[in-house]
Amino acid sequence: MFGLLAGGRRMAALAIGATGLMMLGAGCAWQPTPTSELGAELTKIKVTNPSNMSNVPLYIGIKEGFFAEEGLEIEAGIDLGAGSTVEAVIGGQVDMAWVNTGGALTPFGEGIDINLVVLTDRGTPGNLQVVVKEDSPLKELADLQGKKLAVLSPSTTCVWLVKSALAAQGLDPESVTMSVVSPPEHAIVLDTGQVDATCTTDPTRTAMVQELGVRSIFDPAKEGVEAQRSYPVGGYVVSGKYAAEHKDELHAFQRALAKSASWANAHPDEVRATLTTLASVDSEVAAAVTLPDFVEEVGVAGLESEIQMVVDATYETGISETKIDQKGFLFN
């Protein structure tokens, strides 16, 4: 989309750090054995996911054997095509995909038969921020009016969080131009002035702080609409057909991922070490990243109110043209 700056060693380092999580899906050390400890053959689930922090527990669960204990073999791989994950699930190329909550609800509301099996994480202060260059005149969210903001996708979490916060201040949610830019390019487009601000998550956010000196003008987990501050980031979805045919396997997946999330929350230093050793994230960046709140609850029972909050926000901010009926969205 945007080329690296000529001679831009700093930009190259940032891009490498931002894309480093892709190695999580490729490292041979992370591949599970084909049988459980009892020698039983494992059921394979093919998963595609973006290179973000939300998916770290998945790979921890593979490494620690939590999925194998439940009789599952997880074949995980990084999705490099923005917006292709739901299509891959419906088309049968993969069994399961990680999608941000709004990005999953949008196709569901359009009649695409998908189920949310697991919510992976909730927002925490510092993990996702709208950042600007140190010398930018922008000081707060209201200053974004009439400006250009880099976001991951049209329905990504940041979009409805920013628009909801603008509306809550009596400002026009459409006053900010949302420009879709992949995370590895956020540092480049901000440094070169192609956008006025970026909505960026860790570890890319921390790399930009350390390398560019960026500063936050909006943190939705601290300064957003109060009811949205512990926002549901995203989770794993499957097709309705797959859910109907693999209920036992999906319940096993829920149990294993909950165990993985609990382990990750209890071992933050190991999570950071994982980013360093397996994701090529610089040790200084890994030490400073803000970890999300990995969801330890088993399954999605009781998440209706959180999902409804996203439904309401996407409708009220115009991301969704109709108010989505979430009935049937959560895997039972």
N, C-alpha and C positions, 0 to 999 in steps of 0.2 A: 504494500500500500504506500508506504513512505520509505525511501531509501535511507541508509545510515548517512550521517554527515561525513563529508570527505575528511579522512584522517581522524575521525571521531572515535578515538579509543575509549573515551568515557561513555559515549553512546553505545558502543559495541558491548562494553561490559554490562551496561544496564540491560540491554536486549538479551544477552546470554543469561543473566541472572533471572530475568522475568520468564524465560522459556525453560529454565532448568528443570522445572517440575516434570517436563516431558520424559525425563530419564526414569521417573518412577515406573512408567509403564514398560520400560525396556530392560531394566536390570535383571540379569539372570538370577541373582541372589534372591529375588523376590518371588520366584516361581514356586508354587506349592507342589508337593509330591502328588502323584495321581491316585494314591490310596490313603485312607485314614489310618490312624494308629492300629486299628483292628484289622487292617488289610482289606476293608470293603472298598469297592470302587466308588469314586467320588462323582457326584453329579456336577457337570460343568455349567457355569453361568458366564456368558460372555458379556462384558461390561465395557462401555465407552464413557470416557469422562474428560472434561477439560483439565488443563494443568493449573488447578487452583488449590488453595489450602483446604477446602472443604473435603477433598478426596484423600487427604493423607491417612485418615483412619482406615480406609479401605485397604491401602497397601500395608499398613501396620498389621491389620488382621490377616493378610496373606502371609506376611513374614512370621508372625507369632503363631500361626497355625490355628487361629480361631475359626476360620471358615472350614478348614479340614476337619476340625473337631465336630462340626455340624454336618459333615458328609458332603461338603461342597468344594469344588475346585473353581476358583475365580480366574478367568482369563480377562485381564484388564488391559486396556490400551487407551492412549490419549487421542481424543477427538481433535482433529485439526481443521475441521470444516464448520465454521460458525453457523449455527442454525440447523445443522444436519442431524442432531442427536435424536430428536423425536421421529424424524423421517426414518432413521436407521432402525429404531425400535419397531415402528409400524411395518416397515418393509422386511423385517426379519433378519437384517444384517447383523444385529446384536440382540441380546435378550433384554438388556437393561442399559439405561443411560442416566448420567447425572445432568440435571437441568435446574436452573434457578427457579424459585417458586412461581414467579410471575410468568416466566417462559414456559412453564409446564401448564399453568392454568389457561393461558391464551389459546393454545390448540385444543385443549379439553373443552373450552367454551365454544369452540367452532365445530364441535362434534367429533373430534378425534378421540378414539377410545383408548385412553391411557389411565393408568393408576399410579399414584404416588405410594411407594412401598416403604420408604424411610426418609425422614427429615435428617439431614446430616449435621447442620449447625445453625446457630443463631448469632446475630451480630453482637459484637462487643466494641466498646469505645476504642478507637484507634485502629481497628482492623480495616475499615473502609472509610475513606475521606475524600472530600473534594479539595484538591490541592492546586496551588498556583505558584509561580516563580517567586522568589524572595522579594524581588523589586516590583512585583505587580501592585497596581493601585487597588485591587480587589481586597476587601477586608472581611466581608461577611456574605452570607447567602444572597441577600438582596442585591448585592453588587453584580450578581451574575445576569441580571436582566439585560437583554440585548447582547449578551456575550455567547461565545461558543464553548460548549463543554464536551469533552471526549468521554464516551461511555462504551461499554462492551457490546451492547445490542439494544434494539428499540424497546425490549421488554425486560431488560435486566433490572436487578433489584434497585440499583442506584436511581434509575429513572423515576420510578414511582415514589421513592423516598424524597428525592429532591423536589418533584412536582407537588407532593403532598405538603412539604414544609413551606414551599412558596405560597400555596393556597391558604395555609393556616395563618400566614402573615398578611393575608389580604392582597397578595401579589398574583399576577397572571402566570399560571404554570407553563403557558406556551411562550413566555417571554425569553426563555433560554433555548438556544439552538443546540440540539443533541447531535453530536457527530460520532458515528460508530467507528471505533478505532480499537484494534486488538491490543491487549495489555503490553506486549513487548514494544509497541510503538508509542506508548503514552509519554515516555520521557522525551522522545524525539519530537513529537508534534508540539509538546509544551515548550521545549527549549528553543525550537525554531519559530515559535509564534503562530503556528497553524491553528492552535486553539488557545483560548484564554485560561482554561482550567481543565483538569482531568478528574474523573471520579475513579479512584484507583484503590485496589485492595493489596494487602500484603501477600507475598514479599516484595512485589514491585513498588508499593508505596514507600517502604523503608529504604529500598535501593535509591529511589528518587530523592528522599530526604537526605541521605548520606552523600550522594553524588552531585545533586543539583541544588540542595538547600531549599527544597520546596517547603511550603507551610500550608497548613489546613485552614480553610475558611468555612468548612462545614463538616461536622461529624454527626451523622444521623443517629448514632447510638447515644449521643450526649445532647445534641441540639435539635434533633428532629421532633416530629410529632410524638408526644409522650407515649401514646399507645403503640407506636411503631418502633420504639427504641430497642426492643429485643426481637428484632425482625427475623422471620424464618428465611434463611438464605437460600436453601435449595435442597434437593434430595434425588433419590433414584426412582425412576419411573420405568414401567413395563407396559406392554400393550394389554388391553383387557383380555384378549385371547390367551396370552401367555399366563396372566394372573389366574385365569380360570383353570388352566391345565397344570399349573405348578404351585399350588397353594402351599404344600408342605415345604418345598424348597425355598419359597419366599419367606415363610415363617422362620426357617433356619437361617436365612440371610439376615433377617431382622435381629435375631438373637446374636449372631456373630458380629454384626456391625455395632450393636450396642456394647458388646464386650470390648470391641476395638476402640470405640469412642471413650469408654471409661478408662481404658488403659492410656489413651492419648492425653486425656485431661489430667490423669494422675502422674504422667511422666513428661512434663513440658520440655525438660532438657533433652530428653531422647527424641521428642518431636523435632526440636531445633537441630539436633545432630543429624536426624534423618534428612532434613532439608539441605544440610551441608554435604553429607557423604553420598547421598543418592539423588539429589536434585541439583547439584552443582551451584547451590546458593552460597555466596560468600559467607564466611564464618561471622563476620561483623554484621552482615545483614540478618543472618539467621538468629544471632543473639539478641537482636533488637526488634524482631517482628512481633506484632500483637496477634496472639493466637485467637481463633474464634472459640465460641462455646460449643464444643462437640456434643451432640445430643445423645444422652445415655439411655433414654427411655426405649423400651423394646416396642417396635411397631409404631403405628400412627394413630392409635386410639386416643381420643381426647384432643386432637389437633384442630378440630373443626373451627374453633374460635380464631386461631392464628391464621388459618387458611382464609376465613371470612374477612379478616382484616386486610389481607392482600387483595381479595376480590373487591372489596369496597374501595381500596386505594386505587387500583388499576382502572376501575370504572369512573370514579370521581375525577381522576386526572386525565381521562380520555384515552388511556392506553388501550382499554377494552371498550368497544362501542356499546356493548350490552352488559348488564350485570350478570355475571356467570353464576349458574346454579352448581354448587360444588358437590351435589349429591352424586355419589358413585366415583368421585375423584380419589378418595382414600382407599387403599387396599384393605379389605377386611379379611 
